[in-house]
Amino acid sequence: MERTKYPSIKEKRLLEEFQELTALDSVSFHERRMADRLKEKLRDLGFAVYEDRAAEVYGSEAGNVYGSYPGTLEGPPILLSAHMDTVEPGIGKRAVVHRDGRITSEGNTVLGADDVAGIAAILEAIRAVRESGRPHRGIEVLFPVAEEAYGKGSTVAEYERLQAKEAYVLDLSGPVGQASLQEPTFVSFEVEFVGRAAHAGFAPEQGIHAIAVAARAITQIRQGRIDSDTTVNIGKISGGKATNIVPESVRIEGEIRSYVHEKALEQMERIREICERAAAESGAAARVSSRLHMLAYKVGEQENVVRRFRRVCSELAIPCVLTATLGGSDNNCFIQHGIRGIVLACGMNQVHSTEEFSSVQELVRCASIAAGLLMEE
């Protein structure tokens, strides 16, 4: 990378830390080892460190980890965030660095770049800025637990502990230099269809076939991309006890995502109406439940949190691409608590699969951007 006004990133140190942290088992709700190690690292960097009580809320192993460090530039601190948990299969991970700089797992687990790439970039950026002795903003970090479980850690975070008004969440797939300014409302739903059991051979007419009722409803529910803002998917179905029994109950589970909050709610109401009508027409019942996990937001391109990011990318000669994602992240929660944030690509690709990969070059670029963000007013 060309020399800039920002401090240089130490590639070897960054890579070693990435390998160290990806080797820690840290699947959702089991982040104890990761939390302890990050608290140790932050204290070594001179940060005031705190762990909240999220573990008590969820009956899990660890809480969200916070850190703060004073700056030498005026203004509120900048918040950098990346989540501690990974998806399955995530036990026994090991990062393999190939000759071309590509980084993969051994093939039987995820790599864990989602989101260790973000964590490692944040830590290296902080070290580089501090070692440079140059002026920087106050720094706050938040490493949430259970982001992969619909942002459960950030949902219960203690936002009164944070002074930052702007955040950068390092948790996006794609080339470094890409940033998402918009994420969706996310609703999950479950419908249990309850019919009546009967012997499938002796008296099938006495039963009410719950699977048939569910099938009738599913064929009436529009799925896939509903419009440019909205998607609907039914991803799970389960039920029945044996092939010689008219099934008494069946359960379907799905999700709705939309950039427009009201559209997500409208789709949920349509699904409810379709399921209840299909059940009633067959003499069955439909028990419909839903849960709102995240609220849609959009950050304007002219907001300072975006303009700062664009300046840093320009200084580093990294192409800046502003986009939107239907993924959702901890940033949905930050926005709801008055912190204007955007989500940055951090060198992770094909996430949530054993094909996940990163690269040394992308990790360095991400850390360079994070360092630049801490030095820009």
C-alpha atoms as one frame of an Amber mdcrd trajectory, in Angstrom:
protein
   0.000   0.000   0.000   1.262   3.479  -0.865   2.516   5.699   1.945  -0.206
   8.022   3.308  -0.698  10.414   6.201  -1.995   7.454   8.193   0.303   5.076
  10.093   1.480   1.930   8.357  -0.008  -1.425   9.301   2.309  -4.207  10.448
   1.238  -7.079   8.247   2.985  -9.860  10.148   1.530  -8.783  13.483  -1.954
  -8.447  12.016  -1.819 -11.865  10.399  -0.552 -13.555  13.540  -3.331 -12.004
  15.589  -5.925 -13.054  13.026  -4.652 -16.630  13.215  -4.594 -16.546  17.012
  -8.169 -15.286  17.323  -9.690 -17.522  14.662  -8.283 -20.500  16.575 -10.474
 -19.632  19.566 -13.783 -21.498  19.632 -16.428 -18.795  19.844 -19.771 -19.979
  18.484 -22.814 -17.953  19.507 -23.445 -17.921  23.272 -20.056 -19.629  23.878
 -17.713 -16.635  23.552 -15.958 -16.909  26.940 -12.445 -17.581  25.607 -12.735
 -14.823  23.010 -14.067 -12.313  25.526 -11.281 -13.027  28.005  -8.596 -12.704
  25.358  -9.982  -9.446  23.981 -10.270  -7.943  27.446  -6.623  -8.826  28.024
  -5.560  -7.292  24.726  -7.508  -4.085  25.353  -6.014  -3.687  28.829  -2.538
  -4.167  27.363  -3.360  -1.291  24.998  -4.251   0.954  27.931  -8.023   0.781
  27.531 -10.555   0.951  30.313 -12.421  -2.353  29.888 -15.880  -3.524  30.927
 -17.985  -6.650  30.339 -21.741  -6.334  30.706 -24.370  -8.801  31.941 -25.608
 -10.139  28.608 -24.564 -13.628  29.743 -27.084 -13.426  32.578 -29.826 -12.319
  30.201 -29.313 -15.269  27.855 -27.907 -17.882  30.216 -24.746 -17.965  28.101
 -21.012 -17.742  28.747 -19.964 -14.129  28.174 -21.220 -10.586  27.971 -20.485
  -7.818  25.505 -16.970  -6.362  25.861 -16.445  -2.581  25.918 -13.265  -0.548
  25.800 -12.483   3.165  25.869  -9.334   5.199  25.333  -8.998   9.003  25.384
  -8.115  10.923  22.262  -6.133  14.044  21.456  -8.571  15.476  18.898 -11.694
  17.355  19.898 -15.127  15.857  19.607 -16.827  12.687  20.803 -15.043   9.363
  20.369 -15.407   7.085  17.377 -16.962   3.669  18.009 -15.445   0.639  16.266
 -17.322  -2.652  16.552 -17.072  -6.281  15.444 -18.889  -9.264  16.934 -17.163
 -12.073  18.835 -19.288 -15.053  17.793 -19.176 -17.368  14.789 -21.663 -19.750
  13.221 -21.313 -23.521  13.155 -19.288 -25.526  12.218 -16.925 -23.430  14.311
 -15.163 -25.779  16.699 -11.475 -26.509  16.097 -10.916 -23.787  13.478  -7.461
 -23.164  12.073  -6.541 -20.457   9.581  -4.396 -21.656   6.682  -2.384 -18.975
   4.858  -1.669 -19.939   1.256   1.233 -18.741  -0.871  -0.939 -16.318  -2.823
  -2.084 -14.638   0.417  -5.466 -16.303   0.464  -6.596 -17.446   3.928  -8.966
 -20.383   4.409  -9.931 -22.895   7.066  -8.786 -26.493   6.805 -12.088 -27.182
   5.056 -14.126 -28.783   7.832 -15.092 -25.588   9.669 -15.842 -21.985   8.892
 -12.762 -19.759   8.875 -14.180 -17.291  11.373 -13.205 -14.195   9.378 -16.826
 -13.331  10.150 -16.032 -11.512  12.323 -12.416 -11.989  13.438 -11.328 -10.051
  10.349 -13.093  -7.043  11.851 -11.733  -7.644  15.356  -8.133  -8.064  14.171
  -8.364  -4.968  11.968  -9.644  -2.898  14.890  -6.875  -4.040  17.241  -4.120
  -3.480  14.679  -5.510  -0.056  13.764  -5.444   0.986  17.413  -1.859  -0.215
  17.826  -0.720   1.549  14.678  -2.352   4.841  15.659  -0.966   4.738  19.181
   2.535   3.824  18.015   2.521   6.687  15.517   2.068   9.279  18.250  -0.185
  11.261  15.913  -3.412  12.995  17.007  -6.497  10.803  17.028 -10.106  10.784
  18.143 -11.162   9.217  21.391 -11.673   5.496  20.783 -14.517   3.290  21.934
 -14.834  -0.354  20.997 -17.729  -2.731  21.462 -17.339  -6.441  20.775 -20.854
  -7.917  21.044 -21.813 -11.529  21.656 -24.414 -13.491  19.680 -24.671 -11.225
  16.637 -25.304 -14.294  14.509 -28.405 -14.971  16.641 -30.174 -11.876  15.294
 -28.043  -9.328  17.149 -28.921 -10.535  20.627 -25.780  -9.118  22.230 -26.207
  -5.591  20.890 -29.928  -5.719  21.699 -29.130  -5.726  25.434 -25.930  -3.650
  25.336 -25.528  -0.882  27.906 -25.611   2.095  25.549 -25.392   4.580  28.404
 -21.734   3.539  28.668 -20.981   4.836  25.168 -20.192   8.461  24.370 -19.746
   7.947  20.616 -22.308   9.383  18.217 -20.854   7.698  15.123 -19.835   4.087
  14.572 -18.116   1.834  12.089 -19.222  -1.785  12.262 -16.687  -4.063  10.558
 -18.979  -6.876   9.495 -19.674  -6.914   5.756 -18.713  -9.331   2.995 -17.174
  -8.120  -0.228 -14.147  -6.045  -1.239 -12.685  -3.755   1.392 -13.795  -0.226
   0.533 -17.426  -1.229   0.362 -19.829   0.138   2.977 -23.508  -0.527   3.595
 -25.650   2.478   4.484 -28.952   0.625   4.676 -30.208  -2.549   6.347 -33.671
  -4.060   6.709 -36.385  -4.745   9.179 -36.175  -8.464   9.899 -39.196 -10.478
  11.080 -39.198 -14.226  11.737 -42.431 -16.197  11.923 -43.690 -19.631  12.893
 -47.022 -21.224  12.067 -48.309 -24.420  13.616 -51.191 -26.042  11.742 -53.279
 -28.303  13.986 -55.614 -30.849  12.412 -56.823 -34.179  13.724 -55.028 -37.510
  13.816 -56.599 -40.670  12.405 -55.453 -44.049  11.114 -54.335 -43.489   7.539
 -55.528 -46.932   6.417 -58.627 -47.646   8.468 -60.259 -44.209   8.755 -58.438
 -41.452   6.903 -61.697 -39.528   6.399 -61.876 -38.998  10.166 -58.638 -37.036
  10.198 -57.745 -33.487   9.244 -54.459 -33.627   7.366 -52.261 -30.859   8.841
 -49.563 -31.227   6.199 -52.108 -30.809   3.412 -53.440 -27.686   5.118 -49.918
 -26.281   5.434 -49.215 -27.087   1.791 -52.353 -25.224   0.737 -51.261 -22.174
   2.675 -47.662 -22.292   1.453 -48.738 -22.322  -2.192 -50.657 -19.087  -1.563
 -47.799 -17.285   0.172 -45.700 -15.335  -2.263 -42.026 -16.026  -1.646 -38.676
 -14.829  -2.942 -38.188 -11.201  -3.943 -41.537  -9.530  -3.427 -40.332  -6.127
  -4.658 -37.112  -4.120  -4.678 -37.307  -3.692  -0.899 -38.684  -6.979   0.380
 -38.026 -10.728   0.513 -40.038 -13.580   2.050 -38.855 -17.129   2.666 -40.234
 -20.247   4.309 -37.139 -22.211   5.212 -38.263 -25.012   7.538 -41.168 -27.440
   7.762 -41.583 -30.258  10.259 -44.387 -32.487  11.478 -46.121 -35.829  11.367
 -45.397 -38.936  13.427 -45.668 -41.955  11.151 -46.666 -42.862   7.613 -49.795
 -44.673   8.822 -51.142 -41.682  10.758 -52.978 -38.715   9.276 -50.688 -35.951
  10.606 -52.222 -33.946  13.400 -49.754 -31.047  13.374 -47.059 -29.480  11.251
 -44.905 -26.410  11.779 -43.461 -24.016   9.218 -40.842 -21.345   9.918 -39.772
 -18.417   7.796 -38.587 -14.845   7.633 -39.390 -11.478   6.097 -36.851  -8.769
   5.311 -37.585  -5.300   3.988 -35.860  -1.947   3.737 -39.297  -0.458   4.473
 -40.518  -1.381   7.936 -44.204  -1.069   7.052 -43.804  -3.462   4.119 -42.391
  -6.148   6.405 -45.374  -5.793   8.727 -47.782  -5.917   5.774 -46.241  -9.168
   4.536 -46.539 -10.666   7.999 -50.206  -9.773   8.166 -50.835 -11.333   4.724
 -49.125 -14.542   5.829 -51.225 -14.629   8.980 -54.452 -14.164   7.013 -53.544
 -16.835   4.441 -52.647 -19.411   7.084 -55.702 -18.791   9.221 -58.018 -18.917
   6.201 -56.474 -22.139   4.855 -56.846 -23.749   8.272 -60.426 -22.603   8.749
 -61.474 -23.919   5.345 -60.278 -27.387   6.376 -61.582 -27.398   9.921 -58.073
 -27.042  11.289 -56.415 -24.314  13.348 -53.394 -22.117  12.641 -51.308 -20.773
  15.508 -49.273 -17.893  14.088 -46.465 -16.187  15.963 -43.870 -13.677  14.818
 -40.885 -11.824  16.218 -39.348  -8.516  15.229 -35.558  -8.862  15.382 -34.256
  -5.693  13.705 -35.588  -2.355  12.497 -34.774  -0.923   9.077 -32.541   2.133
   8.768 -30.855   4.242   6.111 -27.873   6.568   6.585 -27.540   9.454   4.139
 -24.492   9.756   1.913 -23.895  13.306   3.143 -23.786  12.374   6.814 -20.412
  12.908   8.444 -19.929   9.221   9.243 -20.054   8.502   5.491 -18.016  11.499
   4.357 -15.223  10.563   6.768 -15.144   7.040   5.362 -14.951   8.365   1.801
 -12.070  10.693   2.692 -10.100   7.832   4.212 -10.671   5.569   1.209  -9.581
   8.371  -1.105  -6.390   8.980   0.885  -5.584   5.262   0.757  -6.487   4.966
  -2.950  -9.025   2.264  -2.119 -12.155   2.382  -4.316 -15.153   3.394  -2.195
 -18.474   1.690  -2.937 -21.607   2.678  -1.019 -24.321   0.046  -1.018 -27.169
  -1.540   0.918 -27.544  -5.036   2.309 -30.486  -7.163   3.374 -28.236  -8.874
   5.901 -28.726  -6.945   9.131 -26.047  -6.408  11.800 -25.326  -4.919  15.210
 -25.582  -1.555  13.475 -29.384  -1.909  13.377 -29.288  -1.724  17.184 -26.752
   1.112  17.262 -28.972   3.225  15.017 -31.954   2.641  17.304 -29.901   4.020
  20.193 -28.899   7.232  18.445 -25.478   6.177  17.125 -25.187   6.856  13.398
 -23.181   3.987  11.961 -22.322   2.267   8.713 -21.166  -1.294   8.083 -17.769
  -1.808   6.445 -16.424  -4.727   4.419 -13.555  -6.251   6.359 -12.083  -8.993
   4.195 -14.510 -11.869   4.633 -16.057 -13.815   1.776 -18.436 -16.786   1.365
 -19.287 -16.506   5.033 -21.395 -19.073   6.907 -19.803 -21.872   4.936 -16.696
 -24.042   5.038 -15.642 -22.209   1.853 -15.198 -18.943   3.770 -11.980 -17.108
   2.952 -10.060 -13.890   3.471  -6.722 -12.531   2.255  -3.698 -10.875   3.784
  -4.042  -7.887   1.479  -7.663  -7.284   2.421  -6.941  -7.534   6.142  -4.212
  -4.901   5.787  -6.512  -2.625   3.797  -9.254  -2.928   6.381  -6.902  -2.139
   9.257  -5.561   0.841   7.299  -9.074   2.204   6.860  -9.863   1.712  10.548
  -6.677   3.569  11.503  -7.556   6.407   9.152 -11.040   6.714  10.611  -9.574
   7.252  14.070  -7.411  10.109  12.803 -10.016  12.004  10.786 -12.149  14.672
  12.446
